């Protein structure tokens, strides 16, 4: 589904990503963890070109996404993305937030798009909020709407960039439960998160990053029990403590 080949990125003299290599397979759940500033969010944002790379190649479903001829809007429409801060349009109702991309990008009829919005809200447990405005929702509800919106174009994969870090603790569970349901349905997912219980329960593999590099690439049972890299051991011991 996704291939990173020697991917590097700089912000002026600061190297944010250093020779990232790895693959994410169809139907796989990958959790990316690591300390703040390790390059996790930068890495995930390169997949739909919210961040541009200076070296290397990224392929999504076999297509080189750095190709100059690529339709970047079409690329982004085919990759679901859930942001840390929800990023819902505040002036649009819940159903209009979800229906916007299918109508504007996918050319779907408005009636059909609203039916899809209702179906997706049912999937995330918010069907009663169809006509609500984002400002009238809790943080957890807004993030669940954001997940429904990310699913609206029926993408083959969905990216989560620290989806629970802006939530109050009591709201984290409701968002993680939706993510677990998607994983159980076979959705290809990359999740940048500090929720290590989620990683243990749901991930097929864990990438541990630090200073722009992938230092560990292992199944969760191996990563949490026998991490190989000293930096990963320190990270895990601090989280447990």
Backbone bond lengths (Angstrom), bond angles and torsions (degrees), N, CA, C in turn:
res aa  C-N    CA-C-N  psi(-1)  N-CA   C-N-CA  omega(-1)  CA-C   N-CA-C  phi
1 X - - - 1.470 - - 1.526 111.43 -
2 X 1.350 116.67 -46.89 1.472 120.96 179.83 1.528 108.67 -134.68
3 X 1.320 115.76 137.28 1.471 121.19 175.31 1.527 109.57 -130.19
4 X 1.319 115.01 129.61 1.467 121.59 171.33 1.529 107.27 -107.18
5 X 1.321 115.76 127.64 1.473 119.97 179.66 1.525 108.98 -128.06
6 X 1.327 116.93 101.54 1.463 121.92 175.88 1.513 114.43 58.54
7 X 1.350 116.67 42.03 1.462 121.06 -173.77 1.532 110.63 -82.11
8 X 1.324 115.69 125.88 1.467 121.99 176.86 1.524 109.66 -132.77
9 X 1.336 114.48 148.38 1.465 120.14 179.23 1.519 109.62 -144.86
10 X 1.320 114.83 140.63 1.460 121.56 176.56 1.520 110.83 -122.37
11 X 1.325 116.68 145.95 1.453 122.97 163.01 1.522 105.70 -108.38
12 X 1.332 115.67 97.33 1.468 121.64 -171.12 1.532 108.82 56.09
13 X 1.346 118.71 -114.77 1.467 119.01 -177.64 1.530 113.18 -90.68
14 X 1.347 116.63 -9.56 1.463 120.27 -177.23 1.524 110.04 -86.80
15 X 1.328 116.83 123.45 1.463 120.73 179.01 1.524 109.47 -90.11
16 X 1.337 115.80 111.22 1.463 121.60 -176.99 1.522 112.02 -86.19
17 X 1.334 117.26 -33.50 1.467 122.59 177.57 1.514 108.55 -129.58
18 X 1.342 115.51 135.46 1.455 120.65 -173.96 1.526 110.45 -127.61
19 X 1.332 116.05 97.00 1.463 122.31 172.97 1.540 112.43 55.76
20 X 1.332 115.68 53.38 1.464 120.78 179.16 1.524 109.82 -72.36
21 X 1.326 116.26 124.19 1.464 122.48 176.61 1.532 108.26 -131.16
22 X 1.315 116.51 134.41 1.467 119.12 178.16 1.510 111.04 169.54
23 X 1.320 115.35 168.10 1.463 121.80 -179.43 1.521 110.49 -132.79
24 X 1.319 115.24 147.38 1.463 122.19 172.92 1.523 106.37 -123.95
25 X 1.324 116.41 124.02 1.457 120.79 -173.24 1.527 111.54 -94.33
26 X 1.322 114.30 160.71 1.460 121.89 -179.78 1.528 109.89 -57.20
27 X 1.341 116.88 129.13 1.458 121.60 177.93 1.516 114.84 81.28
28 X 1.322 117.06 4.21 1.465 121.53 -176.46 1.530 110.80 -90.83
29 X 1.328 115.88 146.39 1.462 121.82 173.02 1.533 107.54 -109.02
30 X 1.330 115.84 114.45 1.458 121.90 178.88 1.515 108.80 -108.87
31 X 1.320 117.37 126.40 1.460 122.23 173.23 1.524 108.43 -103.99
32 X 1.332 115.91 128.94 1.464 122.34 178.38 1.523 107.41 -109.10
33 X 1.316 116.36 121.96 1.464 120.48 -179.28 1.521 109.68 -131.58
34 X 1.322 114.57 171.57 1.457 120.39 -179.13 1.510 109.93 149.97
35 X 1.332 117.87 170.06 1.465 120.90 -178.48 1.524 111.87 -66.79
36 X 1.314 116.65 162.77 1.464 121.33 175.69 1.527 109.91 -58.53
37 X 1.338 115.16 139.29 1.458 119.36 -179.76 1.508 114.97 81.85
38 X 1.341 117.41 11.31 1.464 120.09 -176.65 1.525 113.03 -85.35
39 X 1.347 117.44 -8.30 1.460 120.02 178.35 1.518 114.60 103.40
40 X 1.336 116.85 5.85 1.473 120.87 -175.70 1.531 111.75 -61.17
41 X 1.336 115.96 -53.79 1.465 119.75 -177.30 1.523 111.11 -67.60
42 X 1.320 117.44 -38.18 1.468 119.96 176.24 1.515 110.14 -59.18
43 X 1.325 116.67 -44.92 1.462 120.99 -178.31 1.528 111.62 -60.46
44 X 1.342 116.06 -47.41 1.464 118.85 -176.24 1.528 111.19 -68.02
45 X 1.332 116.85 -30.52 1.472 121.08 -178.69 1.534 112.28 -77.75
46 X 1.333 117.30 -12.82 1.476 118.83 174.88 1.527 111.28 -75.27
47 X 1.344 117.28 -20.23 1.469 120.19 -173.67 1.527 111.60 -68.13
48 X 1.339 117.00 -32.59 1.472 118.27 175.30 1.533 111.51 -113.31
49 X 1.323 114.66 19.76 1.469 123.11 173.85 1.516 113.68 62.60
50 X 1.338 116.70 30.11 1.461 119.27 164.85 1.522 109.34 -70.47
51 X 1.336 115.64 -24.16 1.469 122.19 170.78 1.525 107.02 -125.15
52 X 1.329 116.82 132.57 1.460 121.16 178.98 1.531 109.90 -90.69
53 X 1.316 116.38 147.43 1.470 120.90 179.05 1.532 109.41 -102.42
54 X 1.331 115.08 157.40 1.460 119.77 178.46 1.526 112.90 -103.99
55 X 1.335 115.88 -17.34 1.472 118.55 -178.08 1.525 108.95 -149.00
56 X 1.332 115.46 146.27 1.460 120.21 175.87 1.523 112.75 98.10
57 X 1.323 115.10 -173.20 1.461 122.29 -176.55 1.521 109.99 -136.68
58 X 1.326 116.12 139.36 1.466 122.05 171.16 1.520 107.32 -121.53
59 X 1.324 116.09 127.51 1.462 120.77 176.89 1.535 109.51 -116.42
60 X 1.314 115.58 133.98 1.456 121.95 173.95 1.525 106.96 -118.16
61 X 1.312 116.17 118.45 1.467 122.22 -175.10 1.530 110.87 51.94
62 X 1.330 114.98 41.10 1.458 120.86 175.48 1.515 115.54 84.67
63 X 1.336 118.57 -9.17 1.465 121.36 -177.73 1.523 110.64 -97.04
64 X 1.325 115.86 132.50 1.461 122.02 176.42 1.524 108.64 -71.67
65 X 1.319 117.24 112.71 1.472 119.93 -174.23 1.528 112.40 -78.51
66 X 1.344 117.25 -7.98 1.467 119.10 176.99 1.528 111.63 -91.08
67 X 1.311 117.57 0.71 1.462 122.60 178.73 1.535 109.61 -59.46
68 X 1.325 116.27 128.65 1.471 120.88 -177.58 1.527 112.39 -61.55
69 X 1.330 117.52 -25.71 1.470 121.54 -177.97 1.531 112.53 -83.67
70 X 1.323 116.12 -5.69 1.461 120.15 -176.05 1.529 111.16 -66.73
71 X 1.325 116.66 136.67 1.471 122.33 173.19 1.533 107.26 -81.21
72 X 1.332 115.98 103.09 1.468 120.28 -172.49 1.528 111.96 -66.41
73 X 1.332 117.27 -32.98 1.465 119.98 177.88 1.526 111.01 -67.60
74 X 1.327 116.00 -38.61 1.464 120.22 177.30 1.529 110.20 -66.51
75 X 1.324 116.79 -39.43 1.467 120.98 176.73 1.516 110.32 -58.31
76 X 1.336 116.28 -50.06 1.467 120.78 -176.40 1.524 111.97 -67.73
77 X 1.336 116.62 -32.50 1.462 119.56 178.12 1.528 111.18 -65.94
78 X 1.332 116.38 -25.07 1.459 120.41 -178.65 1.514 114.23 -94.30
79 X 1.337 117.01 6.14 1.471 121.00 178.56 1.524 108.05 -129.00
80 X 1.310 117.39 112.86 1.457 120.05 175.95 1.520 110.32 -68.77
81 X 1.337 116.63 140.61 1.475 120.35 -179.59 1.519 108.55 -138.82
82 X 1.324 115.68 126.03 1.465 121.78 177.39 1.521 107.63 -114.53
83 X 1.342 115.38 120.40 1.461 121.44 -173.53 1.531 111.13 -91.55
84 X 1.310 114.60 163.70 1.457 121.65 177.30 1.529 111.82 -62.67
85 X 1.339 116.48 -38.99 1.472 121.49 -174.12 1.528 113.17 -102.97
86 X 1.317 117.99 24.73 1.476 125.13 175.25 1.531 112.87 70.46
87 X 1.355 117.25 -53.30 1.469 122.07 178.02 1.524 113.54 57.44
88 X 1.338 117.28 35.99 1.460 120.25 172.15 1.529 108.96 -76.02
89 X 1.327 116.21 150.85 1.454 119.73 175.59 1.531 108.24 -76.47
90 X 1.332 118.65 115.59 1.473 120.71 -171.93 1.518 113.94 -67.21
91 X 1.347 117.86 -23.26 1.462 121.31 -176.25 1.529 112.46 -90.31
92 X 1.343 116.53 -1.78 1.468 120.86 -179.73 1.521 109.93 -110.60
93 X 1.335 115.81 145.36 1.463 120.36 175.04 1.520 109.73 -66.82
94 X 1.319 115.69 169.16 1.461 121.21 178.91 1.530 110.74 -56.58
95 X 1.336 116.86 -47.48 1.471 118.82 -177.39 1.529 111.59 -65.76
96 X 1.341 116.73 -34.48 1.463 119.11 179.43 1.529 111.78 -73.23
97 X 1.332 117.79 -33.08 1.460 120.64 173.63 1.522 110.90 -59.14
98 X 1.327 116.28 -43.16 1.467 120.93 -177.05 1.521 111.33 -75.71
99 X 1.342 117.19 -38.12 1.469 121.42 -174.44 1.526 113.28 -80.04
100 X 1.335 117.51 -15.33 1.462 121.05 -171.72 1.530 112.83 -57.71
101 X 1.334 116.97 -51.47 1.461 119.69 -177.03 1.527 113.11 -67.42
102 X 1.353 119.60 -44.67 1.467 118.52 176.07 1.524 113.29 -57.34
103 X 1.345 117.04 -35.71 1.469 120.55 -179.72 1.526 110.71 -75.57
104 X 1.352 116.54 -51.68 1.473 121.04 -171.95 1.527 112.40 -76.18
105 X 1.333 116.28 -39.94 1.465 119.69 -176.09 1.531 111.30 -97.79
106 X 1.337 115.66 -41.33 1.465 119.46 -176.01 1.514 115.20 -88.06
107 X 1.347 117.48 -10.77 1.449 120.32 179.30 1.516 114.42 71.40
108 X 1.325 116.74 21.82 1.463 121.19 -178.27 1.533 110.23 -76.26
109 X 1.329 116.21 145.16 1.463 120.67 175.93 1.526 109.35 -64.79
110 X 1.338 116.78 145.97 1.464 121.40 -174.87 1.533 111.52 -57.93
111 X 1.335 117.29 -44.65 1.468 120.81 -178.72 1.533 110.62 -59.68
112 X 1.334 115.82 -43.97 1.469 120.65 179.50 1.526 110.90 -65.87
113 X 1.330 116.57 -39.05 1.465 121.01 -179.93 1.525 111.16 -65.57
114 X 1.345 116.71 -37.98 1.463 119.88 177.59 1.537 111.22 -68.72
115 X 1.315 116.81 -35.98 1.474 120.16 175.72 1.529 110.26 -64.68
116 X 1.338 115.93 -39.58 1.465 120.57 176.68 1.524 110.23 -63.86
117 X 1.333 117.35 -42.92 1.468 121.69 179.28 1.529 109.92 -59.03
118 X 1.320 116.16 -42.90 1.467 120.03 179.82 1.525 110.83 -64.22
119 X 1.325 116.17 -40.97 1.472 121.11 179.01 1.532 111.17 -63.62
120 X 1.330 116.52 -42.76 1.467 120.70 -178.82 1.527 110.99 -70.46
121 X 1.326 117.44 -36.48 1.466 119.73 176.45 1.519 111.16 -65.01
122 X 1.321 116.43 -34.75 1.460 120.05 175.50 1.534 109.76 -63.26
123 X 1.317 115.33 -38.23 1.470 121.16 -179.27 1.532 111.43 -63.36
124 X 1.344 117.15 -34.83 1.471 120.53 -178.85 1.530 111.64 -99.81
125 X 1.331 116.72 9.23 1.463 121.17 173.84 1.516 115.15 76.15
126 X 1.338 117.43 31.40 1.466 120.56 -176.76 1.531 112.40 -133.37
127 X 1.320 117.55 30.42 1.463 119.33 -175.50 1.531 112.66 -60.50
128 X 1.342 117.03 -25.05 1.469 119.93 -178.99 1.533 111.93 -77.24
129 X 1.349 117.17 -7.13 1.472 121.00 -178.60 1.525 112.72 -101.44
130 X 1.320 117.37 18.62 1.461 122.36 -174.24 1.524 112.73 -52.73
131 X 1.327 117.47 -43.27 1.467 121.66 -174.98 1.529 113.36 -103.79
132 X 1.329 116.46 8.16 1.462 120.22 -179.89 1.536 110.59 -73.30
133 X 1.322 115.77 158.55 1.467 121.70 172.95 1.527 108.56 -95.98
134 X 1.334 118.35 147.44 1.464 120.82 -178.72 1.525 114.25 -52.06
135 X 1.334 117.15 -36.01 1.469 120.51 -177.11 1.526 112.34 -65.34
136 X 1.328 116.76 -17.80 1.466 120.84 -179.93 1.529 112.96 -95.40
137 X 1.312 116.54 7.90 1.462 121.29 -179.20 1.526 110.55 -108.76
138 X 1.322 115.68 152.43 1.477 120.23 172.30 1.530 108.82 -72.27
139 X 1.326 115.52 168.05 1.472 119.66 178.48 1.517 112.25 -59.34
140 X 1.335 116.11 -42.42 1.462 119.75 179.37 1.518 112.01 -64.09
141 X 1.329 116.66 -39.27 1.465 120.60 177.67 1.529 111.06 -66.70
142 X 1.335 116.50 -41.40 1.464 119.44 178.17 1.530 110.92 -61.14
143 X 1.331 116.27 -40.71 1.464 118.25 -179.29 1.520 111.15 -69.04
144 X 1.330 117.74 -33.86 1.468 119.86 176.31 1.531 111.01 -67.89
145 X 1.335 117.05 -35.92 1.473 120.35 173.59 1.526 109.43 -63.75
146 X 1.330 116.52 -40.67 1.467 120.64 178.90 1.530 110.89 -61.64
147 X 1.332 116.50 -36.96 1.469 119.81 177.01 1.529 109.83 -66.85
148 X 1.344 116.72 -43.47 1.470 120.09 177.20 1.525 110.24 -59.36
149 X 1.324 116.86 -42.21 1.471 120.50 178.68 1.530 111.06 -62.35
150 X 1.330 116.54 -40.48 1.462 120.55 179.64 1.524 112.08 -64.05
151 X 1.335 116.30 -25.93 1.465 120.97 -179.35 1.524 112.90 -87.44
152 X 1.330 117.18 -8.30 1.465 120.93 -168.88 1.528 113.58 -65.19
153 X 1.323 118.20 -28.25 1.470 120.35 178.38 1.527 111.35 -91.51
154 X 1.343 116.53 9.80 1.472 122.48 -179.65 1.538 110.75 52.28
155 X 1.336 116.28 54.83 1.465 119.65 -175.36 1.532 111.04 -73.30
156 X 1.337 117.09 153.46 1.466 120.25 176.50 1.520 113.03 -75.39
157 X 1.343 116.86 -16.09 1.462 119.53 177.33 1.520 109.31 -147.73
158 X 1.328 115.04 158.17 1.463 120.65 -179.98 1.528 108.52 -137.35
159 X 1.320 115.31 136.31 1.458 123.14 -177.46 1.523 109.11 -109.56
160 X 1.324 116.04 135.59 1.466 121.98 178.70 1.522 108.48 -120.34
161 X 1.329 116.54 118.81 1.465 120.62 179.98 1.528 109.23 -105.07
162 X 1.322 116.77 92.47 1.468 124.02 -178.41 1.534 110.83 47.52
163 X 1.332 117.62 60.33 1.471 121.29 -171.41 1.520 114.77 -69.09
164 X 1.329 118.17 -14.54 1.466 119.72 -178.03 1.528 113.15 -111.61
165 X 1.325 118.17 -1.98 1.470 119.41 -171.73 1.526 113.01 -71.02
166 X 1.348 118.00 -20.90 1.470 120.13 179.10 1.524 112.33 -95.17
167 X 1.334 116.94 6.63 1.466 120.88 -174.57 1.520 112.24 -99.81
168 X 1.325 115.63 150.31 1.451 119.83 169.09 1.530 108.52 -65.37
169 X 1.340 117.97 148.78 1.469 120.63 -174.58 1.528 114.50 -52.73
170 X 1.333 117.50 -37.43 1.471 118.80 -176.76 1.531 112.27 -71.72
171 X 1.336 117.68 -13.53 1.470 120.59 179.77 1.522 112.88 -95.68
172 X 1.331 116.80 -11.17 1.462 120.38 -175.59 1.527 111.03 -63.00
173 X 1.327 116.62 -43.02 1.460 121.43 -175.29 1.516 113.34 -59.71
174 X 1.345 116.88 -39.22 1.464 119.19 -176.68 1.530 111.28 -66.91
175 X 1.328 117.28 -33.05 1.464 120.89 177.79 1.533 110.12 -75.10
176 X 1.328 116.98 -43.57 1.467 120.13 179.16 1.522 111.65 -62.50
177 X 1.328 117.32 -34.52 1.466 119.97 178.44 1.524 111.73 -63.74
178 X 1.335 116.63 -39.59 1.464 120.23 176.14 1.527 110.20 -63.93
179 X 1.334 116.78 -42.36 1.462 120.77 179.33 1.528 110.98 -63.85
180 X 1.330 116.84 -37.97 1.474 120.24 177.28 1.525 111.11 -63.81
181 X 1.332 116.35 -38.76 1.467 120.64 178.09 1.527 110.79 -62.91
182 X 1.338 116.28 -43.03 1.468 120.10 178.35 1.523 110.99 -62.22
183 X 1.329 115.88 -41.77 1.465 120.02 178.99 1.527 110.71 -62.68
184 X 1.326 116.29 -42.10 1.465 120.88 179.37 1.522 111.58 -64.66
185 X 1.342 116.67 -27.52 1.470 121.45 178.25 1.527 112.72 -80.17
186 X 1.347 116.86 -3.86 1.466 120.41 177.10 1.513 115.23 91.80
187 X 1.333 117.82 15.22 1.467 121.26 178.56 1.535 110.21 -69.66
188 X 1.326 116.39 134.66 1.463 120.54 172.63 1.524 107.88 -73.68
189 X 1.331 116.67 125.78 1.457 121.01 -173.71 1.525 111.30 -137.85
190 X 1.337 115.37 138.40 1.469 121.14 166.42 1.517 106.46 -118.34
191 X 1.318 116.28 124.36 1.465 121.47 -174.81 1.527 109.58 -123.28
192 X 1.327 116.08 112.75 1.459 120.53 168.38 1.517 106.14 -85.11
193 X 1.323 116.54 116.63 1.465 118.93 -174.31 1.520 111.29 -158.52
194 X 1.332 114.78 155.82 1.466 121.53 171.67 1.523 110.84 -100.86
195 X 1.327 117.88 4.56 1.469 121.85 -179.28 1.526 109.27 -80.60
196 X 1.320 116.31 90.26 1.453 120.56 -173.33 1.533 113.24 -72.11
197 X 1.333 116.95 -27.42 1.467 118.30 175.15 1.521 110.76 -65.58
198 X 1.334 116.21 -38.46 1.463 120.69 175.33 1.526 109.76 -60.99
199 X 1.323 116.65 -44.25 1.464 120.64 179.31 1.526 111.11 -60.40
200 X 1.328 116.89 -43.87 1.473 121.06 179.08 1.522 111.97 -61.23
201 X 1.346 115.55 -43.47 1.463 120.51 -172.40 1.519 113.78 -80.64
202 X 1.336 116.76 -36.65 1.466 120.15 -164.97 1.535 113.65 -112.80
203 X 1.327 117.80 -32.94 1.469 119.98 -171.81 1.525 112.13 -67.01
204 X 1.317 114.94 143.69 1.464 120.74 167.11 1.519 109.71 -84.61
205 X 1.343 115.45 -34.85 1.465 120.90 178.08 1.520 109.88 -145.41
206 X 1.324 114.36 157.10 1.467 121.93 177.38 1.523 108.57 -123.57
207 X 1.332 115.67 130.89 1.466 120.97 167.62 1.515 107.32 -104.18
208 X 1.332 116.38 127.80 1.459 120.90 172.71 1.518 108.13 -104.96
209 X 1.343 116.26 124.17 1.453 120.89 -178.19 1.520 111.80 -114.67
210 X 1.317 114.83 148.36 1.464 121.35 170.72 1.512 108.12 -155.49
211 X 1.323 116.14 136.97 1.462 123.18 179.03 1.527 112.00 51.47
212 X 1.328 115.61 41.66 1.458 120.79 173.88 1.509 115.78 78.51
213 X 1.329 117.47 9.07 1.465 120.83 -179.33 1.525 110.88 -122.31
214 X 1.334 115.87 151.94 1.465 121.28 171.00 1.530 106.93 -88.50
215 X 1.334 116.01 110.64 1.464 120.63 -177.50 1.529 112.18 -93.96
216 X 1.335 116.64 -23.94 1.471 120.59 177.95 1.525 108.74 -138.13
217 X 1.324 116.21 139.09 1.459 123.57 173.61 1.522 105.48 -138.82
218 X 1.355 115.80 100.09 1.461 118.72 -170.84 1.524 110.97 -152.27
219 X 1.341 117.20 158.13 1.469 119.58 170.63 1.525 109.30 -62.97
220 X 1.343 118.38 152.32 1.472 120.09 -176.08 1.520 113.86 -58.84
221 X 1.339 117.30 -37.14 1.466 118.88 -178.90 1.527 111.46 -64.29
222 X 1.333 116.15 -28.83 1.467 120.30 177.79 1.524 110.67 -82.86
223 X 1.337 116.25 -43.50 1.465 120.43 -176.53 1.523 111.50 -63.18
224 X 1.330 117.38 -44.64 1.466 120.12 -174.88 1.528 113.02 -78.39
225 X 1.305 117.32 -25.36 1.473 120.28 -177.00 1.526 111.42 -96.02
226 X 1.361 116.58 -41.25 1.464 119.80 -176.40 1.529 111.38 -134.35
227 X 1.336 117.90 63.28 1.475 118.19 176.12 1.526 109.80 -63.25
228 X 1.325 115.49 140.85 1.467 119.08 -174.63 1.527 112.35 -91.45
229 X 1.314 117.00 -38.41 1.462 120.24 -173.42 1.529 110.17 -84.01
230 X 1.325 116.49 139.33 1.468 121.05 -178.49 1.529 112.06 -59.99
231 X 1.348 116.39 -35.97 1.473 119.39 179.77 1.523 110.87 -66.12
232 X 1.331 116.95 -36.75 1.471 121.07 177.68 1.524 110.53 -68.08
233 X 1.321 116.93 -40.02 1.466 120.75 177.93 1.534 110.93 -60.76
234 X 1.315 116.01 -43.57 1.469 121.38 179.65 1.533 109.95 -64.38
235 X 1.336 116.38 -44.69 1.464 121.44 179.60 1.520 111.52 -58.35
236 X 1.322 116.43 -47.62 1.466 121.49 -178.49 1.520 111.59 -66.69
237 X 1.335 117.02 -39.89 1.458 119.36 -179.38 1.523 111.16 -65.39
238 X 1.339 117.25 -34.81 1.467 121.19 178.40 1.521 111.14 -69.80
239 X 1.336 116.92 -38.07 1.465 120.91 178.80 1.528 110.16 -66.57
240 X 1.316 116.23 -45.46 1.472 121.00 179.58 1.520 109.93 -62.58
241 X 1.333 116.32 -42.29 1.469 120.90 -179.32 1.516 110.13 -63.86
